[in-house]
Amino acid sequence: MASVQRRRAPREPVFHLADLRVGNQSTPHRVKVRNLSSQGLMGEGPVPVSSGTRLTVDLPKLGEVAGTVVWVQEPRFGVAFDEEVDPRLA
C-alpha cells in the first residue's frame, strides 16, 4: 500500500465466513471477514482481486453487499461498500 488511507468509520473486529463473488462470476469464493464497518470490510482468502475489482459479498444477517476492492496485501484485501450497512446486525 503506497498511500496512507484514512478510515471514515470505526471498524469492529469480527470473524465471519462469507461467500464472495468477483464481478459477474457465478462461483463464490469462501473468505474470512476480519473486520467490518458501515462502509467496508477487511477480508482474507485466496481470491484473485486487485484494486478496483467489483465484487459482491454475502454477509451473515446482512445479505449481499456490493463493493469495490480498495487495497490488496495478500492474502488480505479491503472493500469499500457501495451503500452503508449496519455492522451491528452481522
Secondary structure, 3 states (H helix, E strand, C coil): CCCCCCCCCCCEEEEEEEEEEECCCCCCEEEEEEEECCCEEEEECCCCCCCCCEEEEEECCCEEEEEEEEEEECCEEEEEECCCCCHHHC
